[in-house]
Amino acid sequence: MLDVDLVNVGLDLLRADTELIVFDGVVPNPAPLPPYVLVYSTVSKPTDDDAIGSLDGLSRRFVVRWICHCVGETQQASREVAQRVSNALLDRRPQVTGCTPGFIRDEQDDPPVRNEQLGYPIFDAVHVYRLNAVL
């Protein structure tokens, strides 16, 4: 369950900001009015050159990413959500049982995009945060 623990540590950091509404992978229907952050998460186990020389050959490196859609009714509101997300995640070194995590880093940032599919404008800025961890 290490993958789940790694994802949850980031979600828990976001949820610790009680002023920030956090959705894990899905926004309820009907969609609430912004602001909020919609988070998609991935965990990968990239090739670990150190595993090639180990006796068991097992991968020991994990990379978790939180893809954060920072949604607001205006560009400014979207930026404010992005700032709260950054405050919650950036440069944190979480504790995860069973592995040694590094610091959470900012990997990618995209500017807000206007969307009117809900019948009113929302602005969605995507910010990706990454954490490397080893067993």
C-alpha positions as a Markdown table, in Angstrom:
| # | Residue | x | y | z |
|---|---|---|---|---|
| 1 | Met | 0.0 | 0.0 | 0.0 |
| 2 | Leu | 3.0 | 2.3 | -0.3 |
| 3 | Asp | 1.6 | 3.8 | -3.5 |
| 4 | Val | -1.6 | 4.8 | -1.7 |
| 5 | Asp | 0.4 | 6.2 | 1.3 |
| 6 | Leu | 2.6 | 8.3 | -1.0 |
| 7 | Val | -0.5 | 9.8 | -2.8 |
| 8 | Asn | -2.3 | 10.4 | 0.5 |
| 9 | Val | 0.5 | 12.2 | 2.1 |
| 10 | Gly | 0.2 | 15.0 | -0.5 |
| 11 | Leu | -3.6 | 15.0 | -0.3 |
| 12 | Asp | -3.4 | 15.3 | 3.5 |
| 13 | Leu | -1.0 | 18.2 | 3.2 |
| 14 | Leu | -3.5 | 20.0 | 0.9 |
| 15 | Arg | -6.5 | 19.2 | 3.2 |
| 16 | Ala | -4.6 | 20.6 | 6.2 |
| 17 | Asp | -5.5 | 24.0 | 4.8 |
| 18 | Thr | -9.0 | 24.1 | 6.0 |
| 19 | Glu | -9.8 | 27.1 | 3.6 |
| 20 | Leu | -8.9 | 24.9 | 0.6 |
| 21 | Ile | -11.5 | 22.6 | -1.0 |
| 22 | Val | -9.7 | 19.5 | -2.3 |
| 23 | Phe | -11.2 | 17.0 | -4.7 |
| 24 | Asp | -9.4 | 13.7 | -5.3 |
| 25 | Gly | -9.8 | 12.9 | -9.0 |
| 26 | Val | -13.5 | 13.9 | -9.4 |
| 27 | Val | -15.6 | 17.0 | -8.8 |
| 28 | Pro | -19.1 | 16.2 | -7.6 |
| 29 | Asn | -22.1 | 16.6 | -9.9 |
| 30 | Pro | -23.4 | 19.2 | -9.9 |
| 31 | Ala | -20.1 | 21.0 | -9.7 |
| 32 | Pro | -19.7 | 23.4 | -6.8 |
| 33 | Leu | -18.7 | 27.0 | -7.5 |
| 34 | Pro | -15.0 | 27.6 | -7.3 |
| 35 | Pro | -12.5 | 28.1 | -5.8 |
| 36 | Tyr | -11.2 | 24.5 | -5.3 |
| 37 | Val | -8.4 | 22.3 | -6.4 |
| 38 | Leu | -9.0 | 19.1 | -8.3 |
| 39 | Val | -6.0 | 16.7 | -7.8 |
| 40 | Tyr | -5.0 | 13.8 | -10.0 |
| 41 | Ser | -2.2 | 11.6 | -8.7 |
| 42 | Thr | 0.3 | 9.1 | -10.2 |
| 43 | Val | 3.0 | 6.9 | -8.8 |
| 44 | Ser | 5.7 | 5.6 | -11.0 |
| 45 | Lys | 8.6 | 3.3 | -10.4 |
| 46 | Pro | 11.2 | 4.4 | -12.9 |
| 47 | Thr | 14.2 | 2.3 | -13.8 |
| 48 | Asp | 16.6 | 2.4 | -10.9 |
| 49 | Asp | 20.1 | 1.8 | -12.0 |
| 50 | Asp | 21.0 | 0.8 | -8.4 |
| 51 | Ala | 18.6 | -2.1 | -8.7 |
| 52 | Ile | 20.6 | -3.6 | -11.5 |
| 53 | Gly | 23.5 | -4.3 | -9.2 |
| 54 | Ser | 21.4 | -5.4 | -6.2 |
| 55 | Leu | 20.9 | -9.1 | -5.5 |
| 56 | Asp | 17.1 | -9.0 | -5.7 |
| 57 | Gly | 16.9 | -6.6 | -8.7 |
| 58 | Leu | 13.9 | -4.9 | -7.2 |
| 59 | Ser | 13.1 | -1.2 | -7.9 |
| 60 | Arg | 13.5 | 0.9 | -4.8 |
| 61 | Arg | 12.6 | 4.3 | -6.2 |
| 62 | Phe | 9.1 | 5.8 | -6.3 |
| 63 | Val | 8.0 | 9.1 | -8.0 |
| 64 | Val | 4.6 | 10.5 | -7.0 |
| 65 | Arg | 3.1 | 13.4 | -8.8 |
| 66 | Trp | 0.1 | 15.5 | -7.8 |
| 67 | Ile | -1.5 | 17.2 | -10.8 |
| 68 | Cys | -3.3 | 20.1 | -9.3 |
| 69 | His | -6.1 | 21.9 | -11.2 |
| 70 | Cys | -6.4 | 25.2 | -9.4 |
| 71 | Val | -9.9 | 26.4 | -10.3 |
| 72 | Gly | -11.3 | 29.9 | -9.7 |
| 73 | Glu | -14.0 | 32.1 | -11.1 |
| 74 | Thr | -11.3 | 34.6 | -12.2 |
| 75 | Gln | -7.7 | 34.4 | -13.1 |
| 76 | Gln | -6.9 | 36.0 | -9.8 |
| 77 | Ala | -8.9 | 33.4 | -7.9 |
| 78 | Ser | -7.2 | 30.6 | -9.8 |
| 79 | Arg | -3.8 | 32.1 | -8.8 |
| 80 | Glu | -4.9 | 32.3 | -5.2 |
| 81 | Val | -5.8 | 28.6 | -5.2 |
| 82 | Ala | -2.4 | 27.9 | -6.8 |
| 83 | Gln | -0.7 | 29.9 | -4.0 |
| 84 | Arg | -2.5 | 27.9 | -1.3 |
| 85 | Val | -1.5 | 24.6 | -3.1 |
| 86 | Ser | 2.1 | 25.8 | -3.3 |
| 87 | Asn | 2.1 | 26.8 | 0.4 |
| 88 | Ala | 0.8 | 23.3 | 1.3 |
| 89 | Leu | 3.2 | 21.2 | -0.8 |
| 90 | Leu | 6.3 | 23.0 | -2.0 |
| 91 | Asp | 9.5 | 22.1 | -0.2 |
| 92 | Arg | 7.8 | 19.8 | 2.3 |
| 93 | Arg | 9.5 | 16.6 | 3.4 |
| 94 | Pro | 6.6 | 14.4 | 4.4 |
| 95 | Gln | 6.9 | 11.3 | 6.6 |
| 96 | Val | 5.9 | 8.0 | 5.0 |
| 97 | Thr | 6.2 | 4.7 | 6.8 |
| 98 | Gly | 8.3 | 2.2 | 4.8 |
| 99 | Cys | 10.3 | 4.7 | 2.7 |
| 100 | Thr | 12.5 | 7.7 | 2.8 |
| 101 | Pro | 10.9 | 10.7 | 0.9 |
| 102 | Gly | 12.8 | 13.7 | -0.4 |
| 103 | Phe | 11.3 | 17.2 | -0.6 |
| 104 | Ile | 8.2 | 17.9 | -2.7 |
| 105 | Arg | 9.2 | 20.0 | -5.7 |
| 106 | Asp | 7.4 | 22.0 | -8.3 |
| 107 | Glu | 7.7 | 20.2 | -11.6 |
| 108 | Gln | 5.4 | 22.1 | -14.1 |
| 109 | Asp | 3.1 | 25.1 | -14.2 |
| 110 | Asp | 0.6 | 26.1 | -16.8 |
| 111 | Pro | -1.2 | 29.4 | -16.9 |
| 112 | Pro | -5.0 | 29.6 | -16.3 |
| 113 | Val | -7.3 | 28.5 | -19.1 |
| 114 | Arg | -10.8 | 29.9 | -19.3 |
| 115 | Asn | -13.6 | 27.4 | -19.6 |
| 116 | Glu | -17.3 | 28.2 | -19.9 |
| 117 | Gln | -18.8 | 24.7 | -20.3 |
| 118 | Leu | -20.6 | 25.0 | -17.0 |
| 119 | Gly | -22.5 | 28.0 | -18.2 |
| 120 | Tyr | -20.3 | 30.4 | -16.3 |
| 121 | Pro | -16.6 | 31.1 | -16.6 |
| 122 | Ile | -14.0 | 29.2 | -14.6 |
| 123 | Phe | -10.2 | 29.5 | -14.8 |
| 124 | Asp | -8.1 | 26.4 | -14.4 |
| 125 | Ala | -4.4 | 26.6 | -13.9 |
| 126 | Val | -2.5 | 23.3 | -13.7 |
| 127 | His | 0.5 | 22.9 | -11.3 |
| 128 | Val | 2.4 | 19.6 | -11.0 |
| 129 | Tyr | 4.3 | 18.7 | -7.8 |
| 130 | Arg | 6.7 | 15.8 | -7.6 |
| 131 | Leu | 8.1 | 13.7 | -4.7 |
| 132 | Asn | 10.9 | 11.2 | -5.0 |
| 133 | Ala | 11.1 | 8.4 | -2.4 |
| 134 | Val | 13.3 | 5.4 | -1.9 |
| 135 | Leu | 12.8 | 2.2 | 0.1 |
